Every structure is written in C-alpha cells, then in structure tokens.
Amino acid sequence: MQGQLNTFNLLGVRVSVLTPELAVSCITDMVRRCARGYVCVAPVATIVDARLDLRYREVINNAALVTPDGMPVVWMGRYLGCAQIRRTYGPDLMLRLCDEGRKVGLKHYFYGATPEICDKLSAVLKERFPGLDIVGHMSPPYMPSAELLDSQTLGRINARRPDVLWVGLGSPKQDFWMAMNRSALDVPVMIGIGAAFDFLAGVKPQAPVWVRRSGLEWFFRLCCEPRRLWKRYLLGNTRFVWWVLTEYFLRGPRK
C-alpha cells in the first residue's frame, strides 16, 4: 500500500506525488527496508483501464508507488493542487535508478521481452553505467494474461537475490503479474516498466524529448504502431478527456 507519500485521486486511482529524484529515493529506501512492494507506472492508459476494471484499480491502488508516467496525469495533479509533481516516466526512471543505484550496489534483474532484447538491454545499460550490477534476466513464453510463477522459475529468480526486478510484460498484464507473484518472490521491489525494455534496447523508436514533454508521445507511438495501439489511444484518450471534463472541470477541482 502507498504509505506516507502524498497522493492525489485521479478517476479513482491514487497517483503518487513524485518527481524522478523522489521516486529514486523512495525505491532505494524500499530496498534498504526490504519492503517487498511493487511500483506501477501510470500513463493515461493505466488510469482508463483502472477506471473500467475494479480488480485492476485495486492492484494499482495497492502498489507502493504509482508514478505519474504521462503528461496529462501530471497536468491533472497540478490542477488538483500538487504543484511539485513532475513526470516520472518509466524509461527515464529505469535509467536514473540504474545510475544512482550504483552508489549503493543495487542488483537488477529483468523479466520480460525476448532473450535478444534482454541481452541488448543489458549491454546498453552496462556500457552507459559502468559497474552496473545486472544479476540476470528471463524471457517467459507468451502469456495472454498474468500467471503465477512455477517453482523452478521462482527458484531461479530468488537464487540471484536481486534488489530490483524490472517487469516488462506490458500493462495491465505486468501489474496483475506483480500483484499475483509478490508474496512468492524474495525481491524488495518490483517495477512494471512497460515498453522501456524495447526503447532502451533500441529495438523500438522512442519519441523525441520535446514530444514527450508536450504530451504528444501517445500520437508518436500511435503512428509507429497503429494496428496495435489505436484502441488504447483513440478510444482510451477520448474516454479520459470526457471523464476529466465531466468530473473535474465542470464540477470544480477536488481531491
């Protein structure tokens, strides 16, 4: 559960009031305390999915942190009085934690994607951050929905004793997976990181910084993968805008 960190309620989701620096500090503190929690990144798509699915909303609201991953989420946080909030974007969080984590010897493990992508990701990160401790990675067979880990896989991950388990299964699957397997994994922190594996490994294009800051990253990704993402962005974004207009702007701000 989210503890003393400030949050704001966005369409039923408790989003953490974070900056990238604060997120790294919170996660390293979770590792120090062996907190055994999970972190969800929350772009607009996650807010929409959680609004439509009570089970998913409970999974998100039980996370130790819910990062404001999309600029519209940040804008709504500021509208609701959280002036200090800044976008805490999954790929940037991964880079920052890999960098800062070297000071305290964080051990990282990757779960998701393909073996080739994980190999590329490990190589890229180790070259960028000398001394980075990546203790392993695993690419599971395709699963249509989140599944419990078998005892052999649990043993493989736990034997490596990672501090941070990065989960790249895509949302909402990765969030259900973390909640489902949290108690069995001997890992202080799990972070559902979405497409960050692909972006940082260089196998999918990442939107330029100015596009990400403008709130138009969704349009960039839609242009790159229209068949896969059109429902998420065209239908999902429309729902988000309508709900925000009717529940916040027409009624006035509320927490």
N, C-alpha and C positions, 0 to 999 in steps of 0.2 A: 504494500500500500504506500501511496505517497505520504510522506511524513510532514516535517515542519516546513518544507519548502512551499512558498506561496504558489497557488494555482488559481486559474480562473475557469469558469464553466462556459464552455462553448458548445451549445446544442447538446448538452448532456455529458460531454467529455471534459474531464478535469485536466487541463493542459498546464504543465509546469511553467512557471515564470522564470525563464532561463536566458542566459547568454552562453555563447560557446565556452567561454572561460569557466563560468559557473558549472556548466554541465560536466566538464572535465574534472573539476574539483569534487563535485558530488560523486562521480563514478569512482574516482581514485579513493575517496573516503569509504564508499561501499566495499571496495576491495579490501581496504585496511580492516574494516569491521567484519569481513566475511558475511556480508549482508544477505547473500543469496536472493537477489532481486533481479528483475528484468526491466529493460528500457525499451519503450516503443517510440518510434518517430511518427509524428502526426502531421502529414500534409492534409490538404482539403479532402482527398480521397478517403483517408482514415476517419476523419470526422463524419463524412457522409455515410460510410459503411457502418460506423458505430451507432449512428442515429437510426439506421434501418434495422439493426440486429442487436437486440438486448444482450445476447450472450457475448457478442464481440465488445459491446460497450463495457460490460463487466470485466472482461480481460484487460482492456485498455485502462480502465479506472483502477485496476489492481496493480498496475505497473508501479515500480519505484519512481520512475520519471517518464513523462510524456513530453517529448521535445516539440517545440513549435517549428516544424520542418518546412512549412510553406509560408510565403509572404502574406497571403490572406489571413492565415492563422495569427501571424504577428500583428497585422493591422487590427484585427479584432481584439487581440489582447490589449493593445494600446487604447483602443476605443473604450474598453472596459476598465481603464484606469491603471494598467500595468505599463507605466512609461518606460521602464528599464528593459523590457523584453527585447531580445534580438533573435533573428532567425538562427536556429540551431539545426543545421542541415546535415543529414546523415553522412554523406561522403566527407564533408568538412570535419565533422565530429570524429570520424574514424582517423583522418589524417592527424588531427590535433592530439587525440588520445595516444596514437602510436608515437608521436613525437614527445609529448610531455611524459608519457608513461615510461620512457627510457630512464628518467631520473629516479624512479622508484622500482625499476625492474619488472614492470608488468609483463606477464606472459599471455600471448594471444593465440587463439585457436579459431579457425574459420570452418563454418559448417554451411554448405550450400553450393550452388553453381555446379560447374563441371571440374574435373581434375585439372584440365588445361587452364581454365580461368583461375582456379586457386593457385596453381603454380605461377602464373603470370602476376597475379596479385601479390604473392609473397615476394617474388623477385623485385617488383616495382617498389614495394614498401621497404624492403631491406636496402635497396640501393639509395632510396631517398632518406632513410633514417638508419644510418649505421649503428649496429648494436641492438637493433630491434629484435626482441625475443619472440619468434613465432614457433610455437611448440608442436604445431600440427594442423592438418586440415582434412576434411572429409566431404565428399560429394555424394549425397544419398541418391538412390534411384528416384525417378519422378514419383511424387505422391500427389494425388488430386486434392487431398486435404491433409491437415495435420495429423500425425500419427505418433503413438508412443514409441520411444526408442526400445529396441530389443536389448537384452542384457549384454550381448557381445559389443554392440556399439557403445552402450553406456560405459562399459569397462574400458574401451579404447580411449574415449574422451577423458574419463576421470583419471586414467593412468597418467595422462600428460599433465595433469594438475594446472590447467590454465586459470588465469585470473579473469580474463575476459573472453567470452565465447561470442563471436560475431556470427549472427544467423542471417543468411541471405536466401530466404525462400520466397520472398515477395509477400506483400500484405493482401489480405489479412492472415494468410496461412502461417507466416512466421510468428505472428503474435499469439495465435492459438497454440502453436508448437511450443513456444517458450513457456506459456502458462501450463500446458499439459505435462511438460517434462521438467519443470522447475524443481520439484522435490527430489527427483532421482539424480540430478546432475550435481556433482560436487564442485560447483563453479560459483564464485562470488557474484559475478554479473554476466547476464546475457543481454545482448543488444541486437534487436531486429533492424537490419540495415538496408533492406530492400535491394535496389539496383546498384548500390555502392560497389559491390564486387565487380560488376561489369564496367562501371565508369572508371574506377581506379585502375583496373587491369588494362584498360584501353581497348576493350572489345566493343563498347558502345559509346557513341559520341555524347559528351556532356555539354549542356548549354553554356554559352559564354557567361562570364560573371555578371555583365550588365543585364543579361536576360534574366538570370536568377534573381537579381536584386529588384528588377521591375515587376516581378510577379508573373512573368510570362513563360516560365520554364515549362509549364503544362503544354503550351502551344508548341514549343520546340520539340518536346517528346512526342506529342501527337503527330507532328509532321514526320518524325523519324519512324514511328511505329503505329500508323493509323489503324490498321486492322485490329491490333491487339488492344489499343488504348482508347478507341473512340468512345466507348460506353463510359469508361471511367471519367474522362474529361468533359465530353459534351453533355452527357446526361447528369453525371455527378456534380459538375461545376454549376449547372443550371439549378439543380436542387439546392446546393449550398447557398447560392445567391438569393434564391427565393426564401429559404428558411431564415437567413440572416436579415433580409429586408422586413419580413413579417414579424419576426420575434424580437428584433433588437431596434432597428431604426424606426419602425412605425410605432413601437411601444416605448421607446426610450431605452437608454443603457441600463443594464442590470448586471449583477454578479451572481 
